[in-house]
C-alpha cells in the first residue's frame, strides 16, 4: 500500500536533518479539490523544508521504466568510438554523450573555479547521455544510428516525464496560492533534459582521499525527477554540513528543487545541495572485486528557454530584502551553469526574452 500524501519517512537524529516525506501523485492527477489542495500544500512544505521528497503513485508504467533501464545499460556497453560519435557539443544544445571524467559537478559557477576544483578533487566517476525535446531544429538529438527502439522508448519516457512536470508545477502553483495554471505557459515547450547515467565498476581504491561519484552540487533548473537503481549513493546535505542517505525505495521517484525554482520563489523553496558517493563495500568478496556499476535516470525540468524568471507574486512583497535575485533568462542561465560544469566557452546568448 502506498504511503499517504503526508506520511513522512522516519525523522533523522539531528534537528538539522532534512526530512524526506512521501507525496502521492494520485490526488494531483485525479483527486477532488480538497485532496488536491492538501496534497499540494504537503508537496510545497517538503520543498520549503528540505527541497527533496519521494513521489509515489507515478503515472509512468513500471514496464516502461524497466525498458529505459535496459536500453540505457545496453547503450553504455557500446564501444567508446560509437559513443563518442554522439558526443555532447555545447551547453546550449546539451545533448549527446559525455565521457567518463568530462563533467565536474560543482557548486562553483565559473569554468576557472570548476577547473581548479577538478584538479584537486578529481573528475566525476560517471558517463552520461543527454536527450532534449526532439523538435528543436537548431539542436537535434544525437541518436544512435539505426536503433529505432532506443529512440522510441526514450521519447515516450521523455513525454511521460514532461506530463508529470506539468502536474507538479500546477501543484506548486496551488501551494503558493497562485492560479493553478500559472506555470502552464512556462512549461509548454518542454525544454527539459532526460539524462541516462552510468557509474562504471571501479576498484576498491577508486574513492581514496575523499573522491566521490559526483561532487557536491545543486541542480540548475526548476525540479528534477530521479529514478535510482538499488545500489544507491545519493546523499543530501544537512544544514549543519553532514549528509543523509537518500535510500532507494522501490516504486518511488526522488524529486528535488533546483536553483531556478528557488530564485523563482525568492528563496521560499530550497535548492538543496547533494552528491553521489559509493556505498561502503559490505563483504570480503566485494572488497576484492571492487565497486559494482550503478545506473540512474534523471529528468531535469526547466522553465522554457525563452522565459524570464523573476520572483513570483506573494514571495517578495513582505520580504525585507525584496526581490533577492535579478530577473534572468532561463536558457541563458542554464547555458552559463553548464559551461562552467563542462569547461566550455560556448555560451552564446539565446537572444530570447
C-alpha positions as CSV (number, residue, x, y, z in Angstrom):
1,X,0.0,0.0,0.0
2,X,1.4,3.4,-1.0
3,X,2.1,5.9,1.8
4,X,-0.4,8.7,2.2
5,X,0.3,12.2,0.8
6,X,1.6,13.4,4.1
7,X,3.1,10.4,5.8
8,X,6.8,11.2,6.5
9,X,9.7,8.8,6.5
10,X,11.2,8.4,10.0
11,X,12.9,11.6,11.0
12,X,16.6,11.6,11.3
13,X,18.5,12.2,14.6
14,X,19.6,15.8,14.2
15,X,17.1,18.6,14.1
16,X,19.1,20.0,11.2
17,X,18.5,16.9,9.1
18,X,16.2,17.2,6.0
19,X,13.1,15.1,6.3
20,X,12.0,13.4,3.0
21,X,8.3,12.9,3.1
22,X,6.3,10.7,0.7
23,X,3.9,12.6,-1.5
24,X,1.4,10.7,-3.7
25,X,0.8,11.9,-7.3
26,X,-2.7,10.4,-7.4
27,X,-4.6,13.3,-5.8
28,X,-2.7,15.7,-8.0
29,X,-3.8,13.9,-11.2
30,X,-7.3,12.8,-10.4
31,X,-8.3,13.9,-6.8
32,X,-11.1,16.1,-5.7
33,X,-10.5,19.7,-4.9
34,X,-9.9,19.3,-1.2
35,X,-7.5,16.4,-1.6
36,X,-5.6,18.1,-4.4
37,X,-5.1,21.2,-2.3
38,X,-4.0,19.4,0.8
39,X,-1.5,17.3,-1.2
40,X,-0.3,20.4,-3.0
41,X,0.4,22.0,0.4
42,X,2.3,18.9,1.5
43,X,4.4,19.0,-1.6
44,X,5.2,22.7,-1.2
45,X,6.0,22.2,2.5
46,X,8.6,19.5,1.6
47,X,10.2,21.7,-0.9
48,X,10.4,24.6,1.6
49,X,11.8,22.4,4.4
50,X,14.3,20.1,2.7
51,X,14.0,20.6,-1.1
52,X,13.7,16.8,-1.5
53,X,10.9,14.3,-1.3
54,X,9.7,10.9,-2.5
55,X,6.9,10.8,-5.1
56,X,4.6,7.7,-5.1
57,X,1.9,6.5,-7.4
58,X,3.7,7.6,-10.5
59,X,1.7,7.5,-13.8
60,X,4.8,6.1,-15.5
61,X,4.3,2.3,-16.1
62,X,7.0,0.2,-14.4
63,X,7.4,-1.7,-17.7
64,X,8.4,1.5,-19.5
65,X,10.9,2.3,-16.7
66,X,12.4,-1.2,-17.0
67,X,12.8,-0.8,-20.7
68,X,14.6,2.6,-20.2
69,X,17.0,1.0,-17.7
70,X,17.7,-2.0,-20.0
71,X,18.3,0.2,-23.1
72,X,20.5,2.6,-21.0
73,X,22.7,-0.3,-19.9
74,X,22.9,-1.5,-23.5
75,X,23.8,1.9,-24.7
76,X,26.7,2.3,-22.3
77,X,28.1,-1.1,-23.3
78,X,28.8,0.3,-26.8
79,X,32.4,1.0,-27.7
80,X,33.9,4.3,-26.8
81,X,34.2,5.2,-30.5
82,X,30.4,4.5,-31.0
83,X,29.5,6.7,-28.0
84,X,31.9,9.5,-28.9
85,X,30.3,9.7,-32.4
86,X,27.3,11.0,-30.4
87,X,29.4,13.4,-28.3
88,X,28.0,16.3,-26.3
89,X,29.0,19.5,-28.0
90,X,27.7,22.7,-26.4
91,X,26.0,24.0,-23.3
92,X,23.2,25.5,-25.5
93,X,22.4,22.1,-27.1
94,X,23.1,20.0,-24.0
95,X,22.5,16.8,-26.0
96,X,24.6,13.7,-26.6
97,X,27.2,11.5,-24.9
98,X,29.6,12.8,-22.1
99,X,32.6,10.6,-21.5
100,X,34.0,9.5,-18.1
101,X,35.5,12.5,-16.3
102,X,34.3,15.1,-18.9
103,X,31.9,16.7,-16.4
104,X,32.7,18.0,-13.0
105,X,29.6,18.8,-10.9
106,X,30.3,21.6,-8.5
107,X,29.0,24.5,-6.6
108,X,31.3,26.8,-8.5
109,X,29.8,29.0,-11.2
110,X,32.8,29.8,-13.4
111,X,34.8,27.4,-15.6
112,X,38.0,28.6,-14.0
113,X,36.8,27.8,-10.5
114,X,35.5,24.4,-11.6
115,X,38.8,23.6,-13.3
116,X,40.6,24.4,-10.1
117,X,38.3,22.1,-8.1
118,X,38.7,19.4,-10.7
119,X,42.5,19.5,-10.4
120,X,42.2,18.9,-6.6
121,X,39.1,16.6,-6.1
122,X,39.4,14.8,-9.4
123,X,36.8,14.2,-12.1
124,X,33.3,12.8,-11.6
125,X,33.3,9.0,-11.9
126,X,30.4,8.7,-14.4
127,X,29.4,8.9,-18.0
128,X,26.1,10.1,-19.3
129,X,23.9,10.6,-22.3
130,X,21.5,13.6,-22.7
131,X,18.3,13.8,-24.6
132,X,16.3,17.1,-25.1
133,X,13.0,17.8,-26.8
134,X,13.0,16.2,-30.2
135,X,11.5,19.1,-32.2
136,X,14.2,21.7,-31.8
137,X,15.8,22.2,-35.2
138,X,18.7,24.2,-34.0
139,X,19.8,21.5,-31.6
140,X,18.8,18.0,-32.7
141,X,19.2,15.0,-30.5
142,X,22.2,12.7,-31.1
143,X,20.5,9.3,-31.7
144,X,22.4,6.0,-32.2
145,X,22.1,5.2,-35.9
146,X,19.6,2.5,-36.7
147,X,18.4,2.0,-33.1
148,X,14.7,2.7,-33.6
149,X,13.7,1.1,-30.3
150,X,16.1,3.2,-28.3
151,X,14.7,6.4,-29.8
152,X,11.0,5.5,-29.5
153,X,11.3,4.3,-25.8
154,X,13.3,7.3,-24.7
155,X,11.0,9.8,-26.4
156,X,8.0,8.1,-24.8
157,X,9.6,8.3,-21.4
158,X,10.6,11.9,-22.1
159,X,6.9,12.8,-22.8
160,X,5.7,11.0,-19.7
161,X,8.1,12.9,-17.5
162,X,7.1,16.2,-19.2
163,X,3.5,15.5,-18.3
164,X,4.4,14.8,-14.7
165,X,6.4,18.0,-14.7
166,X,3.3,20.0,-15.6
167,X,1.3,18.2,-12.8
168,X,3.9,19.1,-10.2
169,X,4.2,22.7,-11.3
170,X,0.4,23.0,-11.1
171,X,0.6,21.6,-7.6
172,X,3.3,24.2,-6.7
173,X,1.1,27.0,-8.0
174,X,-1.8,25.7,-5.8
175,X,0.5,25.5,-2.8
176,X,1.7,29.1,-3.4
177,X,-1.9,30.2,-3.7
178,X,-1.4,31.2,-7.4
179,X,-3.7,30.5,-10.2
180,X,-3.4,26.7,-10.8
181,X,-2.4,27.3,-14.4
182,X,0.1,30.0,-13.5
183,X,3.1,27.9,-14.8
184,X,1.4,26.4,-17.8
185,X,2.9,28.8,-20.3
186,X,6.3,28.4,-18.7
187,X,6.5,24.6,-19.4
188,X,4.6,24.4,-22.7
189,X,7.7,23.7,-24.9
190,X,9.3,21.2,-22.6
191,X,12.9,22.5,-22.7
192,X,13.9,19.6,-20.4
193,X,16.7,17.1,-20.4
194,X,16.5,13.3,-20.0
195,X,19.8,12.1,-18.7
196,X,20.9,8.5,-18.6
197,X,23.7,7.9,-16.1
198,X,26.3,5.1,-15.8
199,X,28.7,4.9,-12.9
200,X,31.1,2.2,-14.0
201,X,32.5,-0.6,-11.9
202,X,35.8,0.6,-10.2
203,X,38.4,-0.9,-7.9
204,X,38.1,-0.6,-4.2
205,X,40.8,2.1,-4.2
206,X,39.0,4.4,-6.5
207,X,37.5,6.6,-3.8
208,X,40.6,7.2,-1.7
209,X,41.2,10.7,-0.5
210,X,37.6,11.7,-0.4
211,X,36.8,11.2,-4.1
212,X,33.1,10.7,-4.9
213,X,31.0,9.6,-7.9
214,X,29.6,13.1,-8.4
215,X,30.7,16.2,-6.5
216,X,28.6,18.3,-4.2
217,X,26.2,20.5,-6.2
218,X,22.7,21.8,-6.6
219,X,20.6,21.3,-9.7
220,X,20.3,24.2,-12.1
221,X,16.7,24.1,-13.3
222,X,13.3,24.0,-11.6
223,X,12.8,20.4,-10.5
224,X,14.5,17.1,-11.0
225,X,12.9,13.6,-11.1
226,X,15.5,10.9,-10.2
227,X,15.0,7.2,-10.8
228,X,17.6,5.2,-8.8
229,X,18.7,1.6,-9.1
230,X,19.1,-0.5,-5.9
231,X,22.7,0.4,-5.4
232,X,22.0,3.9,-4.0
233,X,24.7,6.5,-3.2
234,X,22.7,9.8,-3.4
235,X,23.2,12.0,-0.3
236,X,21.5,15.2,0.7
237,X,23.4,17.8,2.7
238,X,22.1,18.7,6.1
239,X,22.0,22.3,7.4
240,X,24.9,21.5,9.7
241,X,27.1,20.2,6.9
242,X,26.7,16.5,7.3
243,X,24.9,14.2,4.9
244,X,21.8,12.0,4.8
245,X,21.4,9.0,2.5
246,X,18.5,9.1,0.1
247,X,17.8,5.4,0.2
248,X,16.4,3.8,-3.0
249,X,12.7,2.8,-2.3
250,X,11.0,0.7,-4.9
251,X,8.0,2.3,-6.6
252,X,9.1,5.9,-5.8
253,X,10.7,8.8,-7.6
254,X,13.1,11.1,-5.8
255,X,12.1,14.7,-6.6
256,X,14.1,17.8,-5.7
257,X,14.0,21.6,-6.4
258,X,16.7,23.3,-8.4
259,X,18.2,26.8,-8.4
260,X,15.8,28.4,-10.9
261,X,12.8,27.3,-8.8
262,X,14.5,28.7,-5.7
263,X,15.1,32.0,-7.4
264,X,11.6,32.0,-8.8
265,X,10.2,31.6,-5.3
266,X,12.5,34.2,-3.9
267,X,14.2,31.6,-1.7
268,X,11.0,30.2,-0.2
269,X,11.8,26.8,-1.9
270,X,15.1,25.3,-1.1
271,X,17.6,24.1,-3.8
272,X,19.4,21.6,-1.5
273,X,23.0,20.6,-2.2
274,X,23.6,16.9,-2.8
275,X,26.3,14.5,-4.1
276,X,26.7,10.9,-5.2
277,X,29.1,8.7,-3.2
278,X,29.8,5.0,-3.4
279,X,28.1,3.0,-0.6
280,X,30.6,1.0,1.6
281,X,31.7,-2.4,0.4
282,X,29.8,-5.0,2.5
283,X,31.7,-8.2,2.1
284,X,35.2,-9.5,1.6
285,X,34.3,-10.6,-1.9
286,X,33.2,-7.0,-2.7
287,X,36.4,-5.6,-1.2
288,X,38.3,-7.9,-3.5
289,X,36.3,-7.3,-6.7
290,X,35.6,-3.6,-6.1
291,X,32.6,-1.4,-6.6
292,X,29.8,-2.7,-8.9
293,X,28.3,-0.4,-11.6
294,X,25.4,2.0,-10.7
295,X,22.8,3.2,-13.1
296,X,20.3,6.1,-12.6
297,X,18.0,8.2,-14.8
298,X,17.5,11.9,-14.2
299,X,14.9,14.1,-15.8
300,X,15.8,17.7,-15.4
301,X,12.8,20.1,-15.7
302,X,13.3,23.7,-16.7
303,X,11.2,26.7,-17.5
304,X,11.1,27.1,-21.3
305,X,14.3,28.7,-22.5
306,X,12.5,31.8,-23.9
307,X,11.1,32.7,-20.5
308,X,12.3,35.3,-18.0
309,X,12.4,34.1,-14.4
310,X,11.8,36.6,-11.5
311,X,10.3,36.5,-8.0
312,X,6.8,35.2,-8.0
313,X,3.9,37.3,-6.7
314,X,3.4,36.8,-3.0
315,X,7.0,35.7,-2.3
316,X,8.8,39.0,-2.0
317,X,6.4,41.8,-1.1
318,X,6.8,41.2,2.6
319,X,10.4,40.2,2.4
320,X,12.9,42.6,4.0
321,X,15.3,42.1,1.1
322,X,12.6,42.5,-1.5
323,X,13.4,40.5,-4.7
324,X,16.7,38.7,-3.8
325,X,17.7,38.0,-7.4
326,X,17.5,40.0,-10.6
327,X,15.4,38.6,-13.5
328,X,17.2,36.0,-15.6
329,X,16.5,34.3,-18.9
330,X,16.1,30.6,-18.3
331,X,18.1,29.4,-21.3
332,X,21.0,31.8,-20.7
333,X,21.2,30.8,-17.0
334,X,21.3,27.1,-17.7
335,X,23.9,27.5,-20.5
336,X,26.1,29.6,-18.3
337,X,26.0,26.9,-15.5
338,X,26.6,24.1,-17.9
339,X,29.5,26.0,-19.4
340,X,31.2,26.1,-16.0
341,X,30.5,22.4,-15.4
342,X,32.0,21.3,-18.7
343,X,34.7,23.9,-19.0
344,X,33.1,25.1,-22.3
345,X,33.5,28.6,-23.8
346,X,30.3,28.3,-26.0
347,X,27.8,30.3,-24.0
348,X,26.2,32.4,-26.8
349,X,23.2,34.2,-25.5
350,X,19.8,32.9,-26.7
351,X,18.5,36.3,-27.8
352,X,15.2,35.3,-26.3
353,X,13.1,37.3,-23.8
